[in-house]
Amino acid sequence: MSTVMSEQEKETQIPEGTQSSSSSSENQEASNVVIEVDDVNFAYVKGKDVLRNISMEVNRGEVTAFIGPSGCGKSTLLRCFNRMNDLIPTAAITNGEIRILGTDIYDPNVDVIELRKHVGMVFQKYNPFPKSIYENVAYGLRIQGVAKKSVLDDTVEESLRLAGLWEEVKDRLDASGLGLSGGQQQRLCIARTIAVKPKIILMDEPCSALDPISTTTVEELITQLKDDFTIVIVTHNMQQATRVSDRTAFFYLGNLIEMDETTKIFNNPSKKETEDYISGRFG
């Protein structure tokens, strides 16, 4: 990481006081596991679980892909990781626990705003703010109270470089982010996400609205970003999963059918449902 990353490293720690225990936190930091999902059920409406008995681990510094047909629960689980489902009044985890670096993120003492600083999200439809390119990237820092221009300038440049966008926009940082192409807007949203130095980046079908050239650019970016971030991506594109992910989880009808190394999932799956899906028999 660069100097800017190091200076802000303390901003990427799970807030003190929300750990399940100090020893658990230390063990998680020392291990390769970033996210633990332990026997989780989830419902949008009470009594109608759409996720059932989900258990998995997401490893540090890897890209984990969630695949499966529409309505299978993969995006629902992704949004559980930064509690975006909290925005739906009746939605709730009805069983189990989700831990990030040893913290039960649904513990009443967890500050959801703080959690979302550490677990950033890139959405299916790119959504830059109606602001300049510079202010789009600096937005999260300003919300956190960062006002020093040198810090903002350095972080904006670094984030745009990490997002592979700096050379394309460095001479027009004051121009509106809405004036960029679709692929550039998605990379701008990625730059905005990484500017606040999250530990984890969630991506919900980030390429589904992009042309093939922009898709290739974003996929190359994902591969580069895993050096600095843990990434979980939902994709309907199985070829994309094979290109960018280290591990793949296959979901069907609210159940996690199988999770393994991506090469194993696509070349030698353990479950018949997985084989049927990746061979095109349904989905």
MOZIJO-V537728 format. One line per field, one symbol per residue. psi: psi as a letter, one per 20 degrees, with the letter a starting at -180 (. if undefined). A space follows every 10 residues. Layout:
psi->???
//
This chain:
psi->qrgggghjhh ijqpppijqh qhhggggghh ripgpponlp qqphppimpi pplpprqpqp jrpppprrrp jiighgggih hjkhihiohi qqpiqaqppo lipoijphip ohgggihinr pprgopmqqm rrgghghigh ghhijpiphh gggghggggh ghjkighhih jlhiqphiir rghhhghghg ghgihjlrhp pponlijhjq rhghggghgh gghhhihiqp ppppqiohhg ghhiqhqppp qpljqogqpa qghgghhmqh qhggghgiij hr.
//
